[in-house]
Amino acid sequence: MNELIFLLLLFGLPAAVGARFAVARDRNPLAWGLLCGVIPFFLVVIYFRKPTREVRGHFRLCTSCGETFPWKDQACKYCGTAI
């Protein structure tokens, strides 16, 4: 039983977090979840990877410069345009 809990923490937790990050960045959650479960370093990669388009509730697209920034911010962090 302890081995199962250990395996779930070792592989399952990074996989679940990676899949959640992938959903927020409009990426494939299954592929990123499997990748993060096997090689947890990819959590850092998906965390810093920007989405390619607006993801409602997570990231928005600046109308001025075209960059994506977090949904909760009221101004673009790249050009300073207020949204």
PyMOL Python script that loads the backbone (N, CA, C, O; Angstrom):
from pymol import cmd

cmd.read_pdbstr("""\
ATOM      1  N   MET A   1       0.811  -1.193   0.000  1.00  0.00           N
ATOM      2  CA  MET A   1       0.000   0.000   0.000  1.00  0.00           C
ATOM      3  C   MET A   1       0.862   1.268   0.000  1.00  0.00           C
ATOM      4  O   MET A   1       0.538   2.235  -0.690  1.00  0.00           O
ATOM      5  N   ASN A   2       1.938   1.270   0.756  1.00  0.00           N
ATOM      6  CA  ASN A   2       2.827   2.426   0.795  1.00  0.00           C
ATOM      7  C   ASN A   2       3.513   2.648  -0.548  1.00  0.00           C
ATOM      8  O   ASN A   2       3.783   3.783  -0.941  1.00  0.00           O
ATOM      9  N   GLU A   3       3.792   1.546  -1.247  1.00  0.00           N
ATOM     10  CA  GLU A   3       4.426   1.663  -2.561  1.00  0.00           C
ATOM     11  C   GLU A   3       3.489   2.336  -3.558  1.00  0.00           C
ATOM     12  O   GLU A   3       3.925   3.124  -4.397  1.00  0.00           O
ATOM     13  N   LEU A   4       2.210   2.021  -3.460  1.00  0.00           N
ATOM     14  CA  LEU A   4       1.224   2.613  -4.360  1.00  0.00           C
ATOM     15  C   LEU A   4       1.098   4.115  -4.115  1.00  0.00           C
ATOM     16  O   LEU A   4       1.030   4.900  -5.061  1.00  0.00           O
ATOM     17  N   ILE A   5       1.068   4.504  -2.862  1.00  0.00           N
ATOM     18  CA  ILE A   5       0.996   5.926  -2.525  1.00  0.00           C
ATOM     19  C   ILE A   5       2.256   6.641  -3.012  1.00  0.00           C
ATOM     20  O   ILE A   5       2.184   7.748  -3.544  1.00  0.00           O
ATOM     21  N   PHE A   6       3.388   6.011  -2.829  1.00  0.00           N
ATOM     22  CA  PHE A   6       4.649   6.592  -3.292  1.00  0.00           C
ATOM     23  C   PHE A   6       4.635   6.791  -4.809  1.00  0.00           C
ATOM     24  O   PHE A   6       5.040   7.846  -5.297  1.00  0.00           O
ATOM     25  N   LEU A   7       4.177   5.793  -5.549  1.00  0.00           N
ATOM     26  CA  LEU A   7       4.124   5.900  -7.014  1.00  0.00           C
ATOM     27  C   LEU A   7       3.138   6.977  -7.465  1.00  0.00           C
ATOM     28  O   LEU A   7       3.402   7.715  -8.414  1.00  0.00           O
ATOM     29  N   LEU A   8       2.008   7.055  -6.779  1.00  0.00           N
ATOM     30  CA  LEU A   8       1.037   8.091  -7.131  1.00  0.00           C
ATOM     31  C   LEU A   8       1.603   9.483  -6.889  1.00  0.00           C
ATOM     32  O   LEU A   8       1.382  10.392  -7.690  1.00  0.00           O
ATOM     33  N   LEU A   9       2.324   9.656  -5.797  1.00  0.00           N
ATOM     34  CA  LEU A   9       2.937  10.958  -5.535  1.00  0.00           C
ATOM     35  C   LEU A   9       4.080  11.255  -6.495  1.00  0.00           C
ATOM     36  O   LEU A   9       4.265  12.397  -6.916  1.00  0.00           O
ATOM     37  N   LEU A  10       4.842  10.228  -6.838  1.00  0.00           N
ATOM     38  CA  LEU A  10       5.995  10.410  -7.705  1.00  0.00           C
ATOM     39  C   LEU A  10       5.611  10.692  -9.153  1.00  0.00           C
ATOM     40  O   LEU A  10       6.222  11.537  -9.807  1.00  0.00           O
ATOM     41  N   PHE A  11       4.595   9.983  -9.657  1.00  0.00           N
ATOM     42  CA  PHE A  11       4.211  10.125 -11.064  1.00  0.00           C
ATOM     43  C   PHE A  11       2.862  10.818 -11.253  1.00  0.00           C
ATOM     44  O   PHE A  11       2.691  11.596 -12.192  1.00  0.00           O
ATOM     45  N   GLY A  12       1.916  10.544 -10.377  1.00  0.00           N
ATOM     46  CA  GLY A  12       0.561  11.069 -10.549  1.00  0.00           C
ATOM     47  C   GLY A  12       0.432  12.548 -10.275  1.00  0.00           C
ATOM     48  O   GLY A  12      -0.267  13.258 -10.996  1.00  0.00           O
ATOM     49  N   LEU A  13       1.097  13.016  -9.243  1.00  0.00           N
ATOM     50  CA  LEU A  13       0.999  14.426  -8.898  1.00  0.00           C
ATOM     51  C   LEU A  13       1.589  15.336  -9.980  1.00  0.00           C
ATOM     52  O   LEU A  13       0.931  16.295 -10.383  1.00  0.00           O
ATOM     53  N   PRO A  14       2.811  15.066 -10.465  1.00  0.00           N
ATOM     54  CA  PRO A  14       3.320  15.903 -11.572  1.00  0.00           C
ATOM     55  C   PRO A  14       2.454  15.800 -12.831  1.00  0.00           C
ATOM     56  O   PRO A  14       2.310  16.779 -13.563  1.00  0.00           O
ATOM     57  N   ALA A  15       1.885  14.635 -13.082  1.00  0.00           N
ATOM     58  CA  ALA A  15       1.026  14.468 -14.257  1.00  0.00           C
ATOM     59  C   ALA A  15      -0.234  15.315 -14.128  1.00  0.00           C
ATOM     60  O   ALA A  15      -0.646  15.957 -15.094  1.00  0.00           O
ATOM     61  N   ALA A  16      -0.848  15.323 -12.952  1.00  0.00           N
ATOM     62  CA  ALA A  16      -2.058  16.109 -12.747  1.00  0.00           C
ATOM     63  C   ALA A  16      -1.777  17.609 -12.830  1.00  0.00           C
ATOM     64  O   ALA A  16      -2.556  18.355 -13.424  1.00  0.00           O
ATOM     65  N   VAL A  17      -0.680  18.047 -12.244  1.00  0.00           N
ATOM     66  CA  VAL A  17      -0.325  19.464 -12.295  1.00  0.00           C
ATOM     67  C   VAL A  17       0.014  19.869 -13.733  1.00  0.00           C
ATOM     68  O   VAL A  17      -0.396  20.937 -14.186  1.00  0.00           O
ATOM     69  N   GLY A  18       0.749  19.036 -14.441  1.00  0.00           N
ATOM     70  CA  GLY A  18       1.082  19.325 -15.838  1.00  0.00           C
ATOM     71  C   GLY A  18      -0.144  19.404 -16.723  1.00  0.00           C
ATOM     72  O   GLY A  18      -0.218  20.257 -17.607  1.00  0.00           O
ATOM     73  N   ALA A  19      -1.109  18.522 -16.494  1.00  0.00           N
ATOM     74  CA  ALA A  19      -2.351  18.552 -17.273  1.00  0.00           C
ATOM     75  C   ALA A  19      -3.139  19.822 -16.977  1.00  0.00           C
ATOM     76  O   ALA A  19      -3.740  20.403 -17.880  1.00  0.00           O
ATOM     77  N   ARG A  20      -3.141  20.252 -15.732  1.00  0.00           N
ATOM     78  CA  ARG A  20      -3.846  21.485 -15.351  1.00  0.00           C
ATOM     79  C   ARG A  20      -3.198  22.712 -16.000  1.00  0.00           C
ATOM     80  O   ARG A  20      -3.895  23.590 -16.508  1.00  0.00           O
ATOM     81  N   PHE A  21      -1.874  22.766 -15.981  1.00  0.00           N
ATOM     82  CA  PHE A  21      -1.166  23.859 -16.652  1.00  0.00           C
ATOM     83  C   PHE A  21      -1.460  23.847 -18.151  1.00  0.00           C
ATOM     84  O   PHE A  21      -1.628  24.905 -18.757  1.00  0.00           O
ATOM     85  N   ALA A  22      -1.525  22.663 -18.752  1.00  0.00           N
ATOM     86  CA  ALA A  22      -1.776  22.556 -20.189  1.00  0.00           C
ATOM     87  C   ALA A  22      -3.161  23.070 -20.551  1.00  0.00           C
ATOM     88  O   ALA A  22      -3.325  23.735 -21.574  1.00  0.00           O
ATOM     89  N   VAL A  23      -4.162  22.769 -19.723  1.00  0.00           N
ATOM     90  CA  VAL A  23      -5.516  23.261 -19.980  1.00  0.00           C
ATOM     91  C   VAL A  23      -5.543  24.784 -19.923  1.00  0.00           C
ATOM     92  O   VAL A  23      -6.192  25.429 -20.747  1.00  0.00           O
ATOM     93  N   ALA A  24      -4.842  25.353 -18.957  1.00  0.00           N
ATOM     94  CA  ALA A  24      -4.821  26.809 -18.811  1.00  0.00           C
ATOM     95  C   ALA A  24      -4.091  27.486 -19.959  1.00  0.00           C
ATOM     96  O   ALA A  24      -4.316  28.670 -20.211  1.00  0.00           O
ATOM     97  N   ARG A  25      -3.228  26.770 -20.657  1.00  0.00           N
ATOM     98  CA  ARG A  25      -2.466  27.362 -21.753  1.00  0.00           C
ATOM     99  C   ARG A  25      -2.907  26.862 -23.123  1.00  0.00           C
ATOM    100  O   ARG A  25      -2.199  27.040 -24.114  1.00  0.00           O
ATOM    101  N   ASP A  26      -4.078  26.238 -23.172  1.00  0.00           N
ATOM    102  CA  ASP A  26      -4.676  25.745 -24.413  1.00  0.00           C
ATOM    103  C   ASP A  26      -3.772  24.747 -25.138  1.00  0.00           C
ATOM    104  O   ASP A  26      -3.592  24.821 -26.354  1.00  0.00           O
ATOM    105  N   ARG A  27      -3.214  23.825 -24.377  1.00  0.00           N
ATOM    106  CA  ARG A  27      -2.381  22.749 -24.922  1.00  0.00           C
ATOM    107  C   ARG A  27      -3.080  21.415 -24.671  1.00  0.00           C
ATOM    108  O   ARG A  27      -4.113  21.379 -24.003  1.00  0.00           O
ATOM    109  N   ASN A  28      -2.545  20.344 -25.184  1.00  0.00           N
ATOM    110  CA  ASN A  28      -3.117  19.015 -25.020  1.00  0.00           C
ATOM    111  C   ASN A  28      -2.835  18.503 -23.598  1.00  0.00           C
ATOM    112  O   ASN A  28      -1.683  18.215 -23.273  1.00  0.00           O
ATOM    113  N   PRO A  29      -3.863  18.385 -22.748  1.00  0.00           N
ATOM    114  CA  PRO A  29      -3.620  17.982 -21.359  1.00  0.00           C
ATOM    115  C   PRO A  29      -3.156  16.537 -21.214  1.00  0.00           C
ATOM    116  O   PRO A  29      -2.386  16.235 -20.302  1.00  0.00           O
ATOM    117  N   LEU A  30      -3.598  15.644 -22.082  1.00  0.00           N
ATOM    118  CA  LEU A  30      -3.181  14.249 -21.981  1.00  0.00           C
ATOM    119  C   LEU A  30      -1.689  14.104 -22.286  1.00  0.00           C
ATOM    120  O   LEU A  30      -0.957  13.454 -21.540  1.00  0.00           O
ATOM    121  N   ALA A  31      -1.252  14.705 -23.369  1.00  0.00           N
ATOM    122  CA  ALA A  31       0.160  14.605 -23.750  1.00  0.00           C
ATOM    123  C   ALA A  31       1.060  15.268 -22.709  1.00  0.00           C
ATOM    124  O   ALA A  31       2.071  14.695 -22.303  1.00  0.00           O
ATOM    125  N   TRP A  32       0.693  16.474 -22.281  1.00  0.00           N
ATOM    126  CA  TRP A  32       1.516  17.168 -21.297  1.00  0.00           C
ATOM    127  C   TRP A  32       1.462  16.479 -19.942  1.00  0.00           C
ATOM    128  O   TRP A  32       2.458  16.468 -19.219  1.00  0.00           O
ATOM    129  N   GLY A  33       0.313  15.902 -19.582  1.00  0.00           N
ATOM    130  CA  GLY A  33       0.215  15.167 -18.326  1.00  0.00           C
ATOM    131  C   GLY A  33       1.116  13.948 -18.316  1.00  0.00           C
ATOM    132  O   GLY A  33       1.812  13.696 -17.332  1.00  0.00           O
ATOM    133  N   LEU A  34       1.108  13.198 -19.394  1.00  0.00           N
ATOM    134  CA  LEU A  34       1.987  12.026 -19.493  1.00  0.00           C
ATOM    135  C   LEU A  34       3.458  12.444 -19.489  1.00  0.00           C
ATOM    136  O   LEU A  34       4.285  11.823 -18.822  1.00  0.00           O
ATOM    137  N   LEU A  35       3.765  13.466 -20.213  1.00  0.00           N
ATOM    138  CA  LEU A  35       5.144  13.951 -20.285  1.00  0.00           C
ATOM    139  C   LEU A  35       5.637  14.429 -18.918  1.00  0.00           C
ATOM    140  O   LEU A  35       6.761  14.124 -18.519  1.00  0.00           O
ATOM    141  N   CYS A  36       4.805  15.168 -18.213  1.00  0.00           N
ATOM    142  CA  CYS A  36       5.189  15.665 -16.886  1.00  0.00           C
ATOM    143  C   CYS A  36       5.232  14.537 -15.856  1.00  0.00           C
ATOM    144  O   CYS A  36       6.012  14.601 -14.906  1.00  0.00           O
ATOM    145  N   GLY A  37       4.411  13.515 -16.032  1.00  0.00           N
ATOM    146  CA  GLY A  37       4.435  12.381 -15.113  1.00  0.00           C
ATOM    147  C   GLY A  37       5.711  11.580 -15.232  1.00  0.00           C
ATOM    148  O   GLY A  37       6.227  11.083 -14.231  1.00  0.00           O
ATOM    149  N   VAL A  38       6.229  11.448 -16.440  1.00  0.00           N
ATOM    150  CA  VAL A  38       7.452  10.675 -16.670  1.00  0.00           C
ATOM    151  C   VAL A  38       8.695  11.520 -16.406  1.00  0.00           C
ATOM    152  O   VAL A  38       9.644  11.054 -15.774  1.00  0.00           O
ATOM    153  N   ILE A  39       8.690  12.763 -16.889  1.00  0.00           N
ATOM    154  CA  ILE A  39       9.838  13.660 -16.724  1.00  0.00           C
ATOM    155  C   ILE A  39       9.319  14.954 -16.086  1.00  0.00           C
ATOM    156  O   ILE A  39       8.878  15.851 -16.805  1.00  0.00           O
ATOM    157  N   PRO A  40       9.361  15.067 -14.767  1.00  0.00           N
ATOM    158  CA  PRO A  40       8.777  16.232 -14.079  1.00  0.00           C
ATOM    159  C   PRO A  40       9.391  17.575 -14.454  1.00  0.00           C
ATOM    160  O   PRO A  40       8.788  18.613 -14.182  1.00  0.00           O
ATOM    161  N   PHE A  41      10.560  17.588 -15.065  1.00  0.00           N
ATOM    162  CA  PHE A  41      11.156  18.854 -15.503  1.00  0.00           C
ATOM    163  C   PHE A  41      10.235  19.602 -16.459  1.00  0.00           C
ATOM    164  O   PHE A  41      10.279  20.831 -16.522  1.00  0.00           O
ATOM    165  N   PHE A  42       9.412  18.888 -17.196  1.00  0.00           N
ATOM    166  CA  PHE A  42       8.523  19.525 -18.162  1.00  0.00           C
ATOM    167  C   PHE A  42       7.438  20.368 -17.489  1.00  0.00           C
ATOM    168  O   PHE A  42       6.742  21.123 -18.169  1.00  0.00           O
ATOM    169  N   LEU A  43       7.283  20.254 -16.174  1.00  0.00           N
ATOM    170  CA  LEU A  43       6.398  21.171 -15.456  1.00  0.00           C
ATOM    171  C   LEU A  43       6.903  22.604 -15.586  1.00  0.00           C
ATOM    172  O   LEU A  43       6.114  23.537 -15.740  1.00  0.00           O
ATOM    173  N   VAL A  44       8.207  22.771 -15.523  1.00  0.00           N
ATOM    174  CA  VAL A  44       8.802  24.099 -15.673  1.00  0.00           C
ATOM    175  C   VAL A  44       8.578  24.604 -17.100  1.00  0.00           C
ATOM    176  O   VAL A  44       8.284  25.782 -17.305  1.00  0.00           O
ATOM    177  N   VAL A  45       8.714  23.730 -18.065  1.00  0.00           N
ATOM    178  CA  VAL A  45       8.544  24.111 -19.474  1.00  0.00           C
ATOM    179  C   VAL A  45       7.117  24.576 -19.735  1.00  0.00           C
ATOM    180  O   VAL A  45       6.913  25.635 -20.327  1.00  0.00           O
ATOM    181  N   ILE A  46       6.127  23.799 -19.301  1.00  0.00           N
ATOM    182  CA  ILE A  46       4.731  24.168 -19.558  1.00  0.00           C
ATOM    183  C   ILE A  46       4.313  25.373 -18.728  1.00  0.00           C
ATOM    184  O   ILE A  46       3.445  26.135 -19.153  1.00  0.00           O
ATOM    185  N   TYR A  47       4.904  25.563 -17.566  1.00  0.00           N
ATOM    186  CA  TYR A  47       4.559  26.716 -16.728  1.00  0.00           C
ATOM    187  C   TYR A  47       4.977  28.023 -17.401  1.00  0.00           C
ATOM    188  O   TYR A  47       4.228  28.998 -17.366  1.00  0.00           O
ATOM    189  N   PHE A  48       6.140  28.055 -18.000  1.00  0.00           N
ATOM    190  CA  PHE A  48       6.638  29.278 -18.616  1.00  0.00           C
ATOM    191  C   PHE A  48       6.250  29.428 -20.081  1.00  0.00           C
ATOM    192  O   PHE A  48       6.560  30.454 -20.687  1.00  0.00           O
ATOM    193  N   ARG A  49       5.596  28.460 -20.657  1.00  0.00           N
ATOM    194  CA  ARG A  49       5.178  28.538 -22.053  1.00  0.00           C
ATOM    195  C   ARG A  49       3.896  29.357 -22.173  1.00  0.00           C
ATOM    196  O   ARG A  49       2.919  29.095 -21.472  1.00  0.00           O
ATOM    197  N   LYS A  50       3.904  30.346 -23.060  1.00  0.00           N
ATOM    198  CA  LYS A  50       2.735  31.191 -23.242  1.00  0.00           C
ATOM    199  C   LYS A  50       1.761  30.528 -24.209  1.00  0.00           C
ATOM    200  O   LYS A  50       2.177  29.778 -25.092  1.00  0.00           O
ATOM    201  N   PRO A  51       0.468  30.799 -24.048  1.00  0.00           N
ATOM    202  CA  PRO A  51      -0.505  30.266 -25.005  1.00  0.00           C
ATOM    203  C   PRO A  51      -0.396  30.995 -26.345  1.00  0.00           C
ATOM    204  O   PRO A  51       0.106  32.117 -26.415  1.00  0.00           O
ATOM    205  N   THR A  52      -0.864  30.353 -27.386  1.00  0.00           N
ATOM    206  CA  THR A  52      -0.798  30.938 -28.717  1.00  0.00           C
ATOM    207  C   THR A  52      -1.982  31.849 -29.006  1.00  0.00           C
ATOM    208  O   THR A  52      -1.937  32.662 -29.929  1.00  0.00           O
ATOM    209  N   ARG A  53      -3.047  31.710 -28.211  1.00  0.00           N
ATOM    210  CA  ARG A  53      -4.230  32.547 -28.401  1.00  0.00           C
ATOM    211  C   ARG A  53      -4.868  32.805 -27.039  1.00  0.00           C
ATOM    212  O   ARG A  53      -4.402  32.294 -26.021  1.00  0.00           O
ATOM    213  N   GLU A  54      -5.924  33.591 -27.028  1.00  0.00           N
ATOM    214  CA  GLU A  54      -6.603  33.919 -25.776  1.00  0.00           C
ATOM    215  C   GLU A  54      -7.291  32.687 -25.199  1.00  0.00           C
ATOM    216  O   GLU A  54      -7.966  31.948 -25.916  1.00  0.00           O
ATOM    217  N   VAL A  55      -7.116  32.477 -23.914  1.00  0.00           N
ATOM    218  CA  VAL A  55      -7.761  31.381 -23.205  1.00  0.00           C
ATOM    219  C   VAL A  55      -8.640  32.017 -22.139  1.00  0.00           C
ATOM    220  O   VAL A  55      -8.136  32.535 -21.142  1.00  0.00           O
ATOM    221  N   ARG A  56      -9.941  31.980 -22.343  1.00  0.00           N
ATOM    222  CA  ARG A  56     -10.890  32.670 -21.470  1.00  0.00           C
ATOM    223  C   ARG A  56     -10.735  32.231 -20.018  1.00  0.00           C
ATOM    224  O   ARG A  56     -10.768  31.040 -19.710  1.00  0.00           O
ATOM    225  N   GLY A  57     -10.569  33.191 -19.150  1.00  0.00           N
ATOM    226  CA  GLY A  57     -10.416  32.920 -17.735  1.00  0.00           C
ATOM    227  C   GLY A  57      -8.983  32.701 -17.287  1.00  0.00           C
ATOM    228  O   GLY A  57      -8.717  32.650 -16.087  1.00  0.00           O
ATOM    229  N   HIS A  58      -8.050  32.569 -18.229  1.00  0.00           N
ATOM    230  CA  HIS A  58      -6.653  32.322 -17.878  1.00  0.00           C
ATOM    231  C   HIS A  58      -5.709  33.370 -18.476  1.00  0.00           C
ATOM    232  O   HIS A  58      -4.925  33.995 -17.760  1.00  0.00           O
ATOM    233  N   PHE A  59      -5.795  33.552 -19.797  1.00  0.00           N
ATOM    234  CA  PHE A  59      -4.928  34.503 -20.496  1.00  0.00           C
ATOM    235  C   PHE A  59      -5.753  35.303 -21.487  1.00  0.00           C
ATOM    236  O   PHE A  59      -6.705  34.787 -22.073  1.00  0.00           O
ATOM    237  N   ARG A  60      -5.387  36.566 -21.674  1.00  0.00           N
ATOM    238  CA  ARG A  60      -6.059  37.397 -22.672  1.00  0.00           C
ATOM    239  C   ARG A  60      -5.031  37.950 -23.653  1.00  0.00           C
ATOM    240  O   ARG A  60      -3.836  37.992 -23.360  1.00  0.00           O
ATOM    241  N   LEU A  61      -5.502  38.365 -24.797  1.00  0.00           N
ATOM    242  CA  LEU A  61      -4.662  38.881 -25.869  1.00  0.00           C
ATOM    243  C   LEU A  61      -4.718  40.399 -25.873  1.00  0.00           C
ATOM    244  O   LEU A  61      -5.801  40.986 -25.862  1.00  0.00           O
ATOM    245  N   CYS A  62      -3.557  41.033 -25.888  1.00  0.00           N
ATOM    246  CA  CYS A  62      -3.488  42.496 -25.918  1.00  0.00           C
ATOM    247  C   CYS A  62      -3.894  42.982 -27.309  1.00  0.00           C
ATOM    248  O   CYS A  62      -3.431  42.454 -28.320  1.00  0.00           O
ATOM    249  N   THR A  63      -4.751  43.980 -27.347  1.00  0.00           N
ATOM    250  CA  THR A  63      -5.202  44.513 -28.633  1.00  0.00           C
ATOM    251  C   THR A  63      -4.149  45.402 -29.278  1.00  0.00           C
ATOM    252  O   THR A  63      -4.204  45.651 -30.482  1.00  0.00           O
ATOM    253  N   SER A  64      -3.202  45.876 -28.500  1.00  0.00           N
ATOM    254  CA  SER A  64      -2.188  46.781 -29.014  1.00  0.00           C
ATOM    255  C   SER A  64      -0.961  46.031 -29.561  1.00  0.00           C
ATOM    256  O   SER A  64      -0.578  46.219 -30.716  1.00  0.00           O
ATOM    257  N   CYS A  65      -0.351  45.180 -28.720  1.00  0.00           N
ATOM    258  CA  CYS A  65       0.896  44.530 -29.139  1.00  0.00           C
ATOM    259  C   CYS A  65       0.712  43.065 -29.561  1.00  0.00           C
ATOM    260  O   CYS A  65       1.607  42.493 -30.182  1.00  0.00           O
ATOM    261  N   GLY A  66      -0.426  42.453 -29.235  1.00  0.00           N
ATOM    262  CA  GLY A  66      -0.685  41.087 -29.661  1.00  0.00           C
ATOM    263  C   GLY A  66      -0.114  40.014 -28.753  1.00  0.00           C
ATOM    264  O   GLY A  66      -0.214  38.830 -29.077  1.00  0.00           O
ATOM    265  N   GLU A  67       0.481  40.386 -27.626  1.00  0.00           N
ATOM    266  CA  GLU A  67       1.021  39.411 -26.677  1.00  0.00           C
ATOM    267  C   GLU A  67      -0.088  38.921 -25.746  1.00  0.00           C
ATOM    268  O   GLU A  67      -1.100  39.598 -25.568  1.00  0.00           O
ATOM    269  N   THR A  68       0.107  37.747 -25.155  1.00  0.00           N
ATOM    270  CA  THR A  68      -0.836  37.237 -24.173  1.00  0.00           C
ATOM    271  C   THR A  68      -0.315  37.532 -22.773  1.00  0.00           C
ATOM    272  O   THR A  68       0.887  37.465 -22.515  1.00  0.00           O
ATOM    273  N   PHE A  69      -1.234  37.856 -21.878  1.00  0.00           N
ATOM    274  CA  PHE A  69      -0.870  38.136 -20.496  1.00  0.00           C
ATOM    275  C   PHE A  69      -1.975  37.584 -19.595  1.00  0.00           C
ATOM    276  O   PHE A  69      -3.081  37.327 -20.070  1.00  0.00           O
ATOM    277  N   PRO A  70      -1.694  37.399 -18.302  1.00  0.00           N
ATOM    278  CA  PRO A  70      -2.682  36.796 -17.399  1.00  0.00           C
ATOM    279  C   PRO A  70      -4.008  37.560 -17.378  1.00  0.00           C
ATOM    280  O   PRO A  70      -4.036  38.788 -17.458  1.00  0.00           O
ATOM    281  N   TRP A  71      -5.094  36.814 -17.271  1.00  0.00           N
ATOM    282  CA  TRP A  71      -6.451  37.352 -17.320  1.00  0.00           C
ATOM    283  C   TRP A  71      -6.700  38.332 -16.181  1.00  0.00           C
ATOM    284  O   TRP A  71      -7.423  39.312 -16.363  1.00  0.00           O
ATOM    285  N   LYS A  72      -6.114  38.088 -15.009  1.00  0.00           N
ATOM    286  CA  LYS A  72      -6.384  38.929 -13.843  1.00  0.00           C
ATOM    287  C   LYS A  72      -5.736  40.310 -13.940  1.00  0.00           C
ATOM    288  O   LYS A  72      -6.171  41.232 -13.249  1.00  0.00           O
ATOM    289  N   ASP A  73      -4.716  40.480 -14.771  1.00  0.00           N
ATOM    290  CA  ASP A  73      -4.058  41.780 -14.930  1.00  0.00           C
ATOM    291  C   ASP A  73      -4.967  42.737 -15.700  1.00  0.00           C
ATOM    292  O   ASP A  73      -5.637  42.336 -16.652  1.00  0.00           O
ATOM    293  N   GLN A  74      -4.985  43.991 -15.286  1.00  0.00           N
ATOM    294  CA  GLN A  74      -5.820  44.993 -15.941  1.00  0.00           C
ATOM    295  C   GLN A  74      -5.103  45.721 -17.069  1.00  0.00           C
ATOM    296  O   GLN A  74      -5.735  46.428 -17.854  1.00  0.00           O
ATOM    297  N   ALA A  75      -3.780  45.551 -17.154  1.00  0.00           N
ATOM    298  CA  ALA A  75      -3.003  46.187 -18.215  1.00  0.00           C
ATOM    299  C   ALA A  75      -1.986  45.182 -18.752  1.00  0.00           C
ATOM    300  O   ALA A  75      -1.532  44.293 -18.031  1.00  0.00           O
ATOM    301  N   CYS A  76      -1.642  45.335 -20.013  1.00  0.00           N
ATOM    302  CA  CYS A  76      -0.656  44.454 -20.645  1.00  0.00           C
ATOM    303  C   CYS A  76       0.705  44.675 -19.990  1.00  0.00           C
ATOM    304  O   CYS A  76       1.148  45.813 -19.834  1.00  0.00           O
ATOM    305  N   LYS A  77       1.360  43.588 -19.610  1.00  0.00           N
ATOM    306  CA  LYS A  77       2.658  43.730 -18.954  1.00  0.00           C
ATOM    307  C   LYS A  77       3.779  43.994 -19.948  1.00  0.00           C
ATOM    308  O   LYS A  77       4.901  44.292 -19.541  1.00  0.00           O
ATOM    309  N   TYR A  78       3.501  43.891 -21.235  1.00  0.00           N
ATOM    310  CA  TYR A  78       4.530  44.120 -22.253  1.00  0.00           C
ATOM    311  C   TYR A  78       4.522  45.554 -22.776  1.00  0.00           C
ATOM    312  O   TYR A  78       5.580  46.159 -22.946  1.00  0.00           O
ATOM    313  N   CYS A  79       3.325  46.102 -23.033  1.00  0.00           N
ATOM    314  CA  CYS A  79       3.270  47.459 -23.585  1.00  0.00           C
ATOM    315  C   CYS A  79       2.565  48.457 -22.654  1.00  0.00           C
ATOM    316  O   CYS A  79       2.625  49.664 -22.888  1.00  0.00           O
ATOM    317  N   GLY A  80       1.904  47.969 -21.611  1.00  0.00           N
ATOM    318  CA  GLY A  80       1.261  48.844 -20.641  1.00  0.00           C
ATOM    319  C   GLY A  80      -0.128  49.322 -21.025  1.00  0.00           C
ATOM    320  O   GLY A  80      -0.699  50.156 -20.321  1.00  0.00           O
ATOM    321  N   THR A  81      -0.689  48.824 -22.113  1.00  0.00           N
ATOM    322  CA  THR A  81      -2.029  49.228 -22.549  1.00  0.00           C
ATOM    323  C   THR A  81      -3.067  48.711 -21.568  1.00  0.00           C
ATOM    324  O   THR A  81      -3.067  47.526 -21.234  1.00  0.00           O
ATOM    325  N   ALA A  82      -3.949  49.581 -21.105  1.00  0.00           N
ATOM    326  CA  ALA A  82      -5.027  49.181 -20.194  1.00  0.00           C
ATOM    327  C   ALA A  82      -6.131  48.485 -20.986  1.00  0.00           C
ATOM    328  O   ALA A  82      -6.517  48.930 -22.067  1.00  0.00           O
ATOM    329  N   ILE A  83      -6.620  47.406 -20.437  1.00  0.00           N
ATOM    330  CA  ILE A  83      -7.682  46.646 -21.110  1.00  0.00           C
ATOM    331  C   ILE A  83      -8.988  46.893 -20.389  1.00  0.00           C
ATOM    332  O   ILE A  83     -10.022  46.353 -20.783  1.00  0.00           O
TER     333      ILE A  83
END
""", "prot")
cmd.dss("prot")
cmd.show_as("cartoon", "prot")
cmd.util.cbc("prot")
cmd.orient("prot")
